[in-house]
Amino acid sequence: MPRRGERRSRQAAKPLERGGQVSRIETRKLICINPKGTAMRRVIRPGNYRCSQLGAQLAHAWIAHHRATALTNSQTQTRVTRLLAEFTDGCPAARGLESAEARLDGAVIDLTE
């Protein structure tokens, strides 16, 4: 555990290569102001996941929810969106399915199984 004043360094995830081309799915960014007046930046990069369409749909829904409910902090929702995309990357592949087919609308993959 870091001591007071120390912070762990974070390494940015690298985009996945897809057939020699880097994914071009847009990064979703949200800047929110907390009650103390500090600006906080939250970022989700759907292109870093094999299920990039699902990641982009979840990120879009996250931003819409944040704006509709006027949240001051959405750190939890950001983390949950990333965790679900990571889970969807690994779980269908273990069952012989393609992670890229996972979507919110008209999905071939049922994540509840």
N, C-alpha and C positions, 0 to 999 in steps of 0.2 A: 504494500500500500504506500502510495507516495506521501511524503511528509508535507507539512504545510509549506506552500510556496512552490512545491515541485509538481510538475505535470508530466503525465506520460505523453510521449510523442505518438501521433497517429500517422499511419501511412495510408495514403489514398489507394483505394482499390483500382486495379488496372482494368481497362475495358477488355472484354472478350474479343478474340479474333473470330470472325465468321467468314470462312471461305476466302481468307486473304484480305478482307475488308474489315475495318473497325466499325462497330455499331454506331449508327448516327441518330439514335433516339435521344431526344433532348433531355437535358438535366432539368429537374424541377427545383426551383429555389423559392424560399419564403423568408422574408425578413419581418420579424415581429418585435414589438417594443414591449418589454416587461414593465411591471408596475413601477420599478425604480427608474425607468426611462432609458435603459440600456438596450441597444439594438442587438438582436440575436438572429443569426442566419442559420436556417435549416435547409439541408440539401439532400435530395435523393437522386441517384443516378441509375435509372432503369437499365441503361445500356450495359451496366456491369453484370447483369444477370442473364442466364440463358432464357429465362421466362420474361424477356424484356417487355412484351406487350402487357402482361399482367402487372409488372412493376410500374409501367407508365400509367395504366388505368388506376391502380391503387394510389399512386402519387397524385394524380389529377383529383381523385376523390378526396384525398387528404387535404389538398389545398382548398377545394370547394367547401369542405366541412369546416376547416379553420376559419375561413372568411365568413361563412354563414352564421357560425356561432360566436364570432368575435372573441376567439381564444387569445389569451395573452402569452401562452406557452404551449407548444405542441411537440415537445421533445418525446413524449411517450408515443404519440401516434407515428412520429417519424421512425422511431426504433421498431415499432410493431410492423410497419410497412416493410422495412428492411429485413426483419426476421422472417416474415412470410415469404418474401421473394427468395431468401436463402433456402428456406425449407422447400419451396417449390422447385428450386434448382436441383436438389438432391433426391427428394422423395420419389417423384415419378420415374427418374432414371433408374432407381433401384428396382422398380417394377417393370422395366422394359418400355416405358412410355417416353415420349419426347417432351421435355420441359417447355419448349417454345410454344406448344399447343395450349398451354394454360391461359385462360382469359376469364374475365368477369361475365362477358356476354357470349353466349353460344359456345361455351367451353366443351372441348372433347374430354378433358380430364376432370374427374370429380375428386376434389381434394378431401371430401369427407370419408372416403373409403378407408 
